Amino acid sequence: MIKKQSSNSKTTSPAKTDSASPLNLFERYLTLWVALCIIAGIALGHWFPAAFQLIGKQEIARVNIPVGLLIWVMIVPMLLKIDFGALHQVKEHWKGMGVTLFINWAVKPFSMALLAWIFIRQVFAPLLPADQIDSYIGGLILLAAAPCTAMVFVWSQLTKGDPYFTLSQVALNDLIMVFAFAPIVALLLGLSSITVPWDTLLTSVALYIVIPVILAQIWRKLLLVKGEAYFQKVLHAVGPFSIAALLATLILLFAFQGGAIIRQPQVIAILSVPILIQVFFNSGLAYLLNRQLGVAHCVAAPSSLIGASNFFELAVATAISLFGFESGAALATVVGVLIEVPVMLLVVEVVNRSRPWYERRV
């Protein structure tokens, strides 16, 4: 599928970076680390409640300062991989791009809102605390409202996906997210009868999308001035800080959520149901649409994976800002982190094994 190397080395660097190391230690065992963070957070919250209550009070305009800093450390290294100069390649894969955009922005947020209404407000409502149902639904909507920006490079590499398609698709999604995330979240929360604090929502978009994107792009340009090798070196060096910040944020969350989880451990399993259905439905729909349109497998594979995965770091940060540390929304987004890697690896396996069937049509 890739006939020639792009003349712009900056465009290809993210793809090269991830092809060198598809899954590092933290990424491969992310579910295990999250499980350990659950245990550590619950234990620390039980032993040192006053300390975590103090952390929870460090807010400005309903934004928790320690968590905000951790989110920046988490997100900015991921956004370093994005080269908005790759947007000129959109026209080369317009069918695959169209399918992914349709799934990401017209299907996934709305299907999750529907699934949340079915399973959280209807089917499992008697098993959930009544005062948190709206919050759980809000968290699930936040989880589905933004497509993943970092791990998709890994999934693309594992499926032998076209790295230029993946790069340009992620860059386009990031650009759309700056403008579309807040309106979609506000619309779906409103349709779910959940009050939308617009000032907090817009503050979250500015803090966790706009500013990190600007900082990452400035940093990226400064690094590339010193050469491609130096850029790759820094990219590998900052990666562990991103994962460490994610795990530290989860410990804080579970320190506040520990009591609720101990009282109702089934909540995590219940929240997993709509998330799992959403991943399989959206990835399958994207895969089939690409096949129907005759798109090459090396584009269809990352298209289906981008269509199914979530920007859970943004979801966690926004849920904390909108609903608070101890909310069901924060817990719902964390469940997304918990199951992200094993579920997406399963989708990767299905996509790889079905390649002969897919290419018979194409």
N, C-alpha and C positions, 0 to 999 in steps of 0.2 A: 504494500500500500504506500509506503514511504519511498518515493523514487529518488528524491534528492535531499541533501542536507540544506537547511536554511542557511543563508549567508549571514544571518544575524545570530551570533553566538549567544546573545542574551536571551533569545527566544527559546533556545533549546536547553538551557542549563537546568531548569527544573526537572525536565524529563530525564536528563542524564543523571541527575542526582538520585532520583528514586530508582532508576534502573540499576544503579550500583548496589543498592541495598533495599530490596523490596519491603522487607519487614524487619525492623530492628527489634532488640530484646523487649523493650517496653511496649512497642506496638503489637508484637505477636502475643504477648501475655497480658494485654490491657485488661481483659476481663478479670484475671487473677488479681492484678494490682487494684482494680476497683473494689473487688470483694474484700481485699485486705484493708482498703481505706474505709469501707463500711464498718468493719470490726474495730479498727483503730479509732475512727470518729465517734462511734457509739461509746467505746470505753473511755476516751478522753472527755467526752461531754458529760459522762456520768461522774468521773473523778474530779474534774475541774470545771464545774458549771459556771462559776463566777467569771473565770477567765474568758470563756467563750461568750458569755453575755456582754462582757465589756467590748469584745471584738465586734459583736453585732450592733453595738451602739455607735460605732465610728462611721457616721454617715454624713454626707452632704447632698442635699436635694434627693433624698431617698436612695442614694448610691453608696453602698458600703465601700469605704476607701481601701481596706486590705484586700477585699475580693476584687475590686476594680484593678488594682495593681497586678494581682495574680492573673487576671483575665488578659491584661495587656501582654504580660510575659508569655502567656499561653498562645495568644492569637498572632502577635506581630511576627514571630519566626515562621509561622505557617504562611503568612501573607507575603513573606520575602520571595516565595517560589513563584508568585504570580507576576507575569510580564504582560502588561496591558498592550504592549506593542504587538502581541500575538493576535490581537483582534482582527487584523487584516486577513487572517487565514479563515475567518468564519465562512466566507463564500465558497471555500474549497470543500467544505463538508456540510452544506446547507441543509441537506435532508436529516442527517444525524443531529445537527444543531437544533433543527426545528422540533424533532421528536423530544429531545432532552428539555428544551424550553417549555414545551407543552406539558410534559410531566411535572417539571419542577414548579411551574408557576400557575398552571391551570388545573392540575389534577391533584398533586400531592397535598397541599395545604387543605383543600376542600374535602378530599377523601378522609384525611385524618380527623377533621372536624366532625364528619359524619360518623366515623368509627368511634370517636370519643363519645359522641351523643348516644350511640347504640350501646356501647359496653359500659361506659362510666355512669351515664345518667339513667340508663334503663336496666340492662342485664345484671350488672354487678352492684348497682346502687345500694341494695340492702346490706352488702358486706363492707361498705365504705363509710367513713365518717361523713355525715350529711353536710357539715360546715366546710368540708374540703372538696366537695365534688366539683364546684365551679373552678377551683384552683387546679385540680388535676386536669380538667379539660383545657384550661388555659395553658398549662405546661406542655401538653401534647400538641396543641396548635403551634406554640412557639418552636417546638422541636421540628415540626414539618415545614415551617414557613421559610426556611433558608437552606439551600443546598450546600453540601459539604465543599470545603475549599482545599483541604490538605490531604486527607487519607485517600481521596480518589486517585491521586497520583500512584499510590501503592496498588490500589485495586486494578487500575489500568495496566500497570506493569505486569501484574500476576496473570492477566488475561491476554498478554501480548497485544494490548491496545495501541492504537496510533497515538504516540505521545504529543504530536502537534495538535491533533483534535482535542485531546484532554486539556492541554494547556489553554488553547483558545476558548474552549467551552467554559472552563473555570473562570478565566478572565472575564468573559461575557456575563456569567452568572454573578460574579462579584460586582460588576458595574450595575447590573439590574437591581441587585440586592440593596444598594445604597438608596435607591428611590422606591422600591416596591415592598420592602420588608414591613415597614411601619403601616402602610395602608392595608396590606393583606391581613396582618395581625389584628389591626383595629376592626376591620370588617368582620372577620371570623369570630373575634371575641364578642363583638356586638350582636352578631347573629346567634351566638350561644348565650345571650343575655348576661354577659359579664361586663361590668363597668370598665371602660377604657380610660385610664389616666393619660391623656395625650401628652402632657408635658413630660411625664416619666418615660413614656415610650419613645418620644423623639430624643430625649436625653440619652437613652440607651443606644439608639441608632447612632447618634453622634459619637458617643464614647466607645462603642464596641464594633462599629463598622467604619464610619467615616474617618475618624482620627487614626485608628490603627492602619487603615489602608494608606493614608497619606504618609504616615511615619515609615511604614514598610517600603513604600516606593522610593522615598528619599534615601533611606538606608541602603536599599538595593542599588540605586544609581551610584552612591558613594563607594560601595564595595566593588562594583564592576569596573570603576575607574582604575582600581588596582589590579585588574585582570580576572579572567575566568577562574583560574586555579584558586586565587585568594577567595573569591566569592563562594566556591564550592566548599572550601575549608571552613569558612565561617558558618555556612549553612549547616554543615554537619555538626559543628561545635555548639550551635544554639538549639539544635533539636531536642536534646535531653532537658533543657530548661523549660521548654514548652510542655513536655509531658509531666515534669516535676511540678509545675504550676497547676496543671490540671488535677493531679493527685492531691496537692495541698488544698485546693478548693473543695474537692470532694470530702476530705477529712473535716473541713469546717462545716460543710453542709450536713454531714451525718452526725456531727457533734450536736447540732440543733435538732436533727430529725430522729435521733436515737430512741427517744421515748415513744414516739408514734410508731416506729418500726417494730419495737419490742411488743407493743400492745397489739399491733395488727400486721404481722409479718406477711400476710397474704396480699397486702397492698401492692408489693413489688411485682408479684406474679400477675395480678390483675392488670396493672399498668402495662405489662409486657405484651398483653394480648393485642391491643390495637396497633402497637408499634410493630410487632412481627407481621401482622396481616398487611399493614401499610407497606413494609419493605418488600414483601413477596409480590404484592399486587402491582406496585409501581415499577419494580424491576422487570417483572414479567410483561407488563403492558408495553414498556419501552422496547424491550427485546423483540416482541412480536411486531410492533409497528415498524421498527427498523427493518425487520425481515420482509414485511409486506412491501416496503418501499425499495427493496433491493439494495440496502446499505451494506457495505462490506463488514464482515464480522469484527475486524480490528477497530471499527468505529462503533458498531452496535454494542459491543461488550462494555467499553467505558461509558457509553451513553446510558445503558441500563443501570449501571452502577452509580453514576452521578444522579440519575433519576431517583434512586432509592435511598441514598445516604443523606445524612443530616449534618448541619453545622452545629453540633451539640454544644460546642464551647460558647457560641453566641447565645444559644437557647438557655444555657445555664445562667449566664450573666444577666440576660434580660428577665428571666423568671425571678431572680433574686431582686432585681430592681423594681419590678412591677408588683410582686406578691410577697417578697420577704424571704429570709433564710428558712423559717420554719414552715413554709407553705407547701401545700401539695404540689404546686407548680414546679418548685425547685426539685422536689423528689421525682416528679414525672420526667423531667429532663435528665436527671441523673440515671434513671432506669435506661434511658436511651444510650447513655455512655456505657452502661453495664453490658448491654447486649450487642453493641455496634460491631465489634470485631468478629465474634463467632458467627453472627448472622451474615455479615458481608462476605466472610470467607466461604460460607455455604453457597451464597449466590455466585461467587467467583467459580466455585467447583461446578455448579450447574451450567454456567455459561461456557466453561471450558469443555466439559463433557458433551455438550449439545452442539459443538461447533460443526461436526459432519452433517448433522440434521439441518442446521441453519444454512450451511453453504450449498446444500442441494437445491434450495429455493433461489438463492442469490446467483 
